[in-house]
Amino acid sequence: MDPALRELLGELEEFASTNDASTDDRDRKMLNITHDTGVFLALLIKATGSRNVLEIGTSNGYSTLWLADAVGVDGLVTTVEKAPGKVAMAERNFARSGLGSRIRQVQQDAGDVIRSAGAGSHDFVFLDSDREQYVDWWDDLRRLTAPGRLIVVDNATSHAHQLVDFTKAVEATEGYVSSLSPIGNGELVILKEG
Ligand SMILES: C[S@@+](CC[C@H](N)C(=O)[O-])C[C@H]1O[C@@H](n2cnc3c(N)ncnc32)[C@H](O)[C@@H]1O
């Protein structure tokens, strides 16, 4: 990784740690993935040669930077966020990172984006937003994910209680294999068999 990007990620980690401890208002928290989760996502993207990533839940763009670095120069990360203040923060961080050309920001409700995405349009999906909606998104998530590709769900351990129905739906669907990794807040890795 480029040293300047490593430094920016470290700065964002320090900012989020101080910021999130200073408020009880969830809308003001960054709620970023852990550093280890960033490494894990990057490893999965590089190992699978994924190039067209969909991220649900940008916040200030910390996780997006890990994804955009991992997809390489030909890759594109589409990242979805509904909160205007977070979109603006992320935009500034993307400009600083030099990875802006690999990132497409969408300010919209994720459900609408997921419903309108084309079949097989993404080869890696990262879910980090409104967990209780994931079960309603499952049919469309399956459709937009290309065969043989991965969907990764953050907070699968820390907020397992909010993912019970989603996890049951995944396990009940033919042609999908999933595994829970104890990295960070728990990453549920789902393979759409190809
Ligand atoms: C946990 S944070 C994302 C953290 C980010 N992935 C990171 O690690 O840097 C979740 C974000 O999802 C956004 N969000 C929640 N529900 C959403 C929805 N239905 N559509 C779009 N964004 C949503 C919230 O505004 C919040 O910024």
PDBQT file of the ligand as one rigid body, heavy atoms in Angstrom, charges set to zero:
ROOT
HETATM    1  C1  LIG A 201     -21.555   1.476   9.909  1.00  0.00    +0.000 C 
HETATM    2  S1  LIG A 201     -21.663   2.927   8.952  1.00  0.00    +0.000 S 
HETATM    3  C2  LIG A 201     -20.646   2.558   7.566  1.00  0.00    +0.000 C 
HETATM    4  C3  LIG A 201     -19.192   2.540   7.915  1.00  0.00    +0.000 C 
HETATM    5  C4  LIG A 201     -18.257   2.409   6.716  1.00  0.00    +0.000 C 
HETATM    6  N1  LIG A 201     -18.583   1.225   5.932  1.00  0.00    +0.000 N 
HETATM    7  C5  LIG A 201     -16.834   2.310   7.178  1.00  0.00    +0.000 C 
HETATM    8  O1  LIG A 201     -16.467   1.232   7.682  1.00  0.00    +0.000 OA
HETATM    9  O2  LIG A 201     -16.100   3.280   7.061  1.00  0.00    +0.000 OA
HETATM   10  C6  LIG A 201     -23.280   2.752   8.260  1.00  0.00    +0.000 C 
HETATM   11  C7  LIG A 201     -23.664   3.864   7.307  1.00  0.00    +0.000 C 
HETATM   12  O3  LIG A 201     -24.789   3.409   6.553  1.00  0.00    +0.000 OA
HETATM   13  C8  LIG A 201     -25.639   4.503   6.304  1.00  0.00    +0.000 C 
HETATM   14  N2  LIG A 201     -26.972   3.942   6.038  1.00  0.00    +0.000 N 
HETATM   15  C9  LIG A 201     -27.794   3.298   6.909  1.00  0.00    +0.000 A 
HETATM   16  N3  LIG A 201     -28.914   2.876   6.282  1.00  0.00    +0.000 NA
HETATM   17  C10 LIG A 201     -28.803   3.251   4.983  1.00  0.00    +0.000 A 
HETATM   18  C11 LIG A 201     -29.629   3.107   3.833  1.00  0.00    +0.000 A 
HETATM   19  N4  LIG A 201     -30.816   2.473   3.912  1.00  0.00    +0.000 N 
HETATM   20  N5  LIG A 201     -29.199   3.622   2.665  1.00  0.00    +0.000 NA
HETATM   21  C12 LIG A 201     -28.000   4.264   2.574  1.00  0.00    +0.000 A 
HETATM   22  N6  LIG A 201     -27.164   4.438   3.627  1.00  0.00    +0.000 NA
HETATM   23  C13 LIG A 201     -27.546   3.933   4.819  1.00  0.00    +0.000 A 
HETATM   24  C14 LIG A 201     -25.574   5.335   7.579  1.00  0.00    +0.000 C 
HETATM   25  O4  LIG A 201     -25.923   6.689   7.328  1.00  0.00    +0.000 OA
HETATM   26  C15 LIG A 201     -24.117   5.156   7.993  1.00  0.00    +0.000 C 
HETATM   27  O5  LIG A 201     -23.300   6.235   7.560  1.00  0.00    +0.000 OA
ENDROOT
TORSDOF 0
